[in-house]
Every structure is written in structure tokens, then in C-alpha cells.
Amino acid sequence: MHIAIVIVGFRNASDIQRCLTALGASTHTDFEVVICENGGRGAFDALVAATPARLPGGQPVEVVLAPSNLGFAGGVNFGIGQCRDADAWWVLNPDTEPRPDALAAKVRRLSAGDCDAVGCILVSPTGEIEAYGGLWRSLIARTVALGTGRSADDRVDQRAIERNQNFLMGAAMLMGRRFVDTVGLMREDYFLYCEEAEWCLRGAAKGMRLGFAPEARIVHHRGTTTGAGEGIHQRPRMPIYLGERNRMLLTRDLFPTRLPVAAAAAAGQLFLRYAARGAWRQFGYGMSGLWAGLLNQRGAPEWITA
């Protein structure tokens, strides 16, 4: 099975170098890598200079320059467009380090034929489980990362994860050709955040099934580009604003009758997460994003610089 690995970068060549080094040790060797640089010509030139044309196993690495900052979904779609003849596409964050057998495990699960996309285990650099898969809770417009905080040594019930998850974590999701051909590409008007949940939920409505490969483990250095991994008092505007806005957009797009309840629940959670802990600036970022979602504002906010 030929896999196209799609990575979206934004002025983070060092993250991508680390990811490529890990991919170079992959036991599944039938793949190519396409990197979409969203950060402009200067970042593209720097990335090309720092990136090998091929990995040690001979796999080609192509760096393409996005015509503008397309966001995550737009970058993924642009990358997929460069390699439409692949059997499947592994959407991989630049801040990840896949274990050598991770791709092989995902390919085995997809090849079983009873699923159309495959998730994995995301592990923090300190060894704790970040997520097995995702659960979208539509009444409160919130994502739940299944398995968060568990030990990496804990036994994982594959079938239970597959029953409970309704979306794959966007940091490392293998999307089969049947999924992409049936569902289409990611929604670019979200720009950043929640687009993987929307993609999978939209796929489920079309009969697509989500698998899980517990043998596939990927270390995730979370939030190195966006700042989403910072403490609540230091967290920047963009991840908070877009996260809240896009939760409202996803609800509007797929569960419109639940939007009033979801908005009220989201506002309450924002208060508890930020305001109740003295992070009033971050609370303001979240509320402005929530309001933007209710107003159906989409795409890159005008205050995000290219």
C-alpha cells in the first residue's frame, strides 16, 4: 500500500527535521512525503535548504509552497492535491515523532478492510498518553480526548476505542482512499482547529468507519507552532479564539438544532477554565471566538498576520 504522508508546516523547519528523521526509520517503506509550507517564501526557502530530497530508504520528500497561509485544512488539501494517486494519506503534524512501526501498524489496520481511516496512540514527550482517539460531545460543543493521562504501559482495548471514538486526532490520522473519495477534502473555512472532527463526523454520516491501531505510537510535542501548549495565563489569542469559534461552526454545520445549548455550555466552560482562574484576557479571547462562531464568521481572522 503506497502512502502519501502530508505535513503542514509554518516556519518550523526544526520540528519537520525531527519528524523526517523519525520517518526515516519507518518499517513500512512504501511512502512519499509532501510538506506544504504555509509560512511564505522565506520559510519555504529555509525549509528546502534544511530538508533532504530523499530519506535514507529512498522515499522522496517534496516541499511545496502554499500560495498563502491556507491554515491546517487548506494545507492538508493542498498537500493531498500533490499526490492524488496514493492509496491512503497520512496527515501528520510537524511536531510529531512516529515510532518506527507506527505506519506499518496503521496500514495493517486499514488493510483489514472494515474501516476507512485509522487513528493511533499519541504520547507526550514525558510518556503519558495524550489520546487514543476523539469523542465529540455535541450538546456542549466539546472534544474529549480518550485515554488522556493514562500510562503508556496500560492495556488498550482496541474495540472499545473503535466503539467510542467518533473522530481521529488530527496530529496523526491515516485516511484511506475510500474515505477521501466518498467524503471529499477538509473544510478550509475553519482555517485551524476542529476540522479533523468535522471531517470524521461528516464521514460517519456517509457510512465511513474509523479504526484504531494500538500498536501505532507517535510522540507529540504539542503546540510548538500555535502556542496551544502554553499555560492558561500565557496562552495566545489564536488557539483560544479559533478553538471556540470553530466549535460553534462545527455545531452550526452538523448539529444546528443544538447550537443554543452548545453556546451556553461553551460560555460556562470558558468561565470555569479561564475567568475563574484569573485568566481574564484568555477568557476574552474565548468569548470573542464563540461570538464569531455564532455570527458564522469563517476563514482566517483579519488580525492573523500572514
C-alpha positions in Angstrom: 0.0 0.0 0.0 1.5 3.3 -1.1 1.1 6.1 1.5 1.5 9.8 0.9 2.5 11.5 4.2 1.2 15.1 4.3 2.8 17.5 6.7 1.7 21.2 7.0 4.5 23.5 8.2 4.5 27.1 9.3 8.1 28.4 9.8 9.1 25.4 11.9 11.8 23.7 10.0 13.4 22.2 13.1 10.1 20.4 14.0 9.9 19.0 10.5 13.5 17.8 10.5 12.8 15.8 13.7 9.7 14.3 12.2 11.5 13.3 9.0 14.3 11.7 11.0 11.7 9.6 12.7 10.0 8.7 9.4 13.4 7.6 8.0 13.3 4.7 10.4 9.8 3.5 9.4 9.4 -0.2 8.9 6.7 0.4 6.2 8.8 1.8 3.4 6.3 2.4 0.6 5.6 6.0 1.1 6.4 9.5 -0.1 6.4 12.8 1.9 4.8 16.1 0.8 5.3 19.1 3.0 3.1 22.2 2.5 4.8 25.3 3.8 2.3 27.9 4.9 4.8 30.4 6.1 5.7 32.3 3.0 8.7 32.3 0.6 11.4 32.9 3.2 10.2 29.9 5.3 9.9 27.8 2.2 13.5 28.5 1.1 14.7 27.8 4.6 12.8 24.5 4.8 14.0 23.4 1.3 17.6 24.1 2.4 17.1 22.0 5.6 15.2 19.1 4.0 16.7 16.1 2.2 15.3 15.3 -1.2 15.0 11.7 -0.1 15.0 9.8 3.2 17.6 7.1 3.9 15.2 4.4 2.5 14.9 6.3 -0.8 11.4 7.8 -0.1 11.0 11.1 -1.9 10.4 14.3 0.1 8.7 17.2 -1.7 8.4 20.7 -0.3 5.6 22.8 -1.8 4.9 26.5 -1.2 1.3 27.3 -0.4 0.0 30.4 -2.3 -0.8 32.0 1.0 -1.3 30.9 4.6 -4.0 28.3 3.9 -4.4 27.1 7.5 -4.2 23.5 8.5 -7.1 22.2 6.4 -6.1 24.2 3.4 -2.5 23.0 3.7 -3.7 19.4 4.0 -5.9 19.7 1.0 -3.1 21.4 -1.0 -0.7 18.5 0.0 -3.2 15.8 -0.9 -3.6 17.5 -4.3 0.1 16.9 -5.0 -0.2 13.1 -4.6 -3.7 12.1 -5.6 -2.6 8.7 -6.8 -1.8 7.4 -3.3 -3.7 4.5 -1.7 -4.0 6.5 1.5 -2.9 9.7 3.1 -1.2 10.0 6.5 -1.9 13.5 7.8 0.9 14.1 10.2 1.7 17.1 12.4 5.2 18.5 12.0 5.6 18.3 15.8 5.3 14.5 15.9 7.8 11.7 16.1 6.3 8.4 14.9 7.8 5.2 16.2 9.4 3.0 13.5 6.5 0.6 13.4 3.7 3.1 13.6 2.9 3.4 9.9 3.1 -0.3 9.4 0.5 -0.8 12.2 -1.8 1.7 10.7 -1.5 0.2 7.3 -2.3 -3.3 8.7 -5.5 -2.0 10.3 -6.6 -0.1 7.2 -5.9 -3.1 5.0 -8.2 -5.3 7.1 -11.0 -3.7 5.0 -13.5 -3.0 7.8 -12.6 0.7 8.3 -11.8 3.7 6.2 -9.5 5.7 8.4 -7.2 4.8 11.2 -6.1 6.5 14.4 -3.3 5.7 16.8 -1.9 6.4 20.3 -0.5 9.9 20.8 2.1 10.0 23.6 3.5 13.1 25.3 7.3 13.5 25.4 7.1 12.6 29.1 5.5 9.3 28.3 1.9 9.9 29.3 -1.0 9.1 26.9 -2.3 12.2 25.2 -5.1 10.5 23.3 -6.2 7.2 21.8 -9.0 8.9 19.8 -11.5 11.7 20.0 -15.1 12.0 21.1 -17.2 15.0 20.0 -19.9 15.8 22.5 -22.4 17.8 20.5 -24.6 19.1 23.3 -21.7 21.0 24.9 -19.6 21.5 21.7 -16.5 20.0 23.3 -14.0 17.4 22.3 -12.9 14.6 24.7 -9.5 13.0 24.2 -10.0 9.4 25.0 -7.3 7.9 27.3 -5.7 11.2 28.3 -3.4 10.9 31.3 -3.2 7.1 31.3 0.2 5.3 31.5 1.8 4.2 28.2 2.0 0.8 29.8 -1.7 0.4 30.3 -3.5 -2.2 28.3 -5.6 -0.8 25.5 -8.9 -2.2 24.4 -8.9 -1.6 20.6 -12.6 -2.5 20.1 -13.7 -0.2 22.9 -11.8 2.7 21.4 -13.3 2.0 18.0 -16.8 1.9 19.5 -16.4 5.1 21.5 -14.4 7.4 19.2 -16.2 9.5 16.6 -13.2 11.4 15.2 -9.5 10.8 14.9 -6.9 13.1 16.4 -5.6 15.4 13.6 -2.0 15.1 14.6 -1.7 11.7 13.0 -4.6 10.3 11.1 -4.4 7.8 8.2 -7.2 8.5 5.7 -8.0 5.8 3.2 -8.8 6.5 -0.5 -12.4 5.3 0.0 -12.8 7.9 2.8 -11.4 10.8 0.7 -13.2 9.8 -2.5 -16.5 9.5 -0.6 -16.4 12.4 1.8 -14.2 14.9 0.0 -11.5 17.0 1.5 -11.3 19.0 4.7 -13.3 22.2 5.3 -10.9 25.1 4.6 -13.2 27.8 6.1 -12.3 26.6 9.6 -8.7 27.6 9.0 -7.4 25.9 12.2 -8.9 23.6 14.8 -11.9 21.2 14.8 -11.5 20.5 11.1 -10.5 16.9 11.7 -13.5 16.4 14.0 -15.8 17.8 11.3 -14.2 15.7 8.6 -14.7 12.5 10.6 -18.2 13.3 11.7 -19.1 14.2 8.1 -17.6 10.9 7.1 -19.6 8.9 9.6 -22.8 10.4 8.2 -21.8 8.9 4.8 -21.1 5.5 6.3 -17.3 5.8 6.9 -15.8 3.8 9.7 -12.9 4.7 12.0 -10.3 2.2 13.0 -7.7 2.3 15.7 -4.2 0.8 15.7 -3.0 0.4 19.3 0.5 -0.7 18.1 0.9 2.7 16.4 2.5 5.1 18.8 3.5 8.7 18.0 5.2 11.1 20.3 3.5 14.5 20.0 5.4 17.7 21.0 2.1 19.6 21.3 1.5 23.2 20.3 5.0 24.1 19.2 3.7 26.2 16.3 0.5 27.7 17.7 1.3 28.1 21.4 -1.6 26.0 22.4 0.5 24.1 24.9 1.3 27.2 27.0 -0.1 27.6 30.5 -3.6 29.2 30.7 -2.2 32.7 31.6 0.3 32.7 28.7 -1.9 31.1 26.1 -2.1 33.3 23.0 -5.2 34.6 21.3 -5.2 32.5 18.1 -5.7 29.0 19.5 -8.3 30.1 22.0 -10.3 32.2 19.6 -10.2 29.7 16.8 -10.9 26.8 19.0 -14.1 28.4 20.4 -15.2 29.8 17.1 -14.8 26.6 15.2 -16.7 24.6 17.9 -19.6 26.8 17.2 -19.1 26.4 13.4 -19.0 22.7 13.7 -22.2 22.7 15.7 -23.8 25.0 13.2 -22.8 22.8 10.3 -23.6 19.4 11.6 -25.9 19.8 14.7 -27.7 23.1 14.1 -30.6 22.5 16.5 -28.2 22.1 19.4 -26.4 25.5 18.8 -28.2 27.5 21.5 -27.5 24.8 24.2 -23.9 24.3 23.0 -23.2 28.0 23.0 -24.4 28.4 26.6 -22.4 25.4 27.7 -19.3 26.6 26.0 -19.6 30.0 27.7 -19.8 28.4 31.1 -16.8 26.2 30.4 -14.8 29.2 29.3 -15.6 30.9 32.5 -14.5 28.0 34.6 -11.4 27.4 32.6 -10.1 30.9 32.4 -12.0 33.6 34.3 -12.4 31.5 37.5 -8.6 31.1 37.5 -7.9 34.8 36.8 -7.0 34.4 33.1 -9.4 37.2 32.1 -7.5 38.1 28.9 -7.8 34.5 27.7 -11.5 34.4 28.7 -12.0 37.4 26.5 -10.3 35.7 23.6 -12.6 32.7 24.0 -15.8 34.7 24.3 -14.9 36.7 21.2 -14.3 33.5 19.3 -17.5 32.0 20.5 -19.4 35.1 19.3 -17.7 35.0 15.9 -18.9 31.4 15.5 -22.4 32.4 16.4 -22.2 35.1 13.7 -20.9 32.4 11.2 -17.6 34.2 10.6 -15.2 31.9 8.8 -11.7 31.7 7.4 -8.6 33.4 8.7 -9.5 36.3 11.1 -8.3 39.6 9.7 -5.9 40.1 12.7 -3.9 37.0 11.9 -0.8 38.1 10.0 0.5 36.2 7.1 
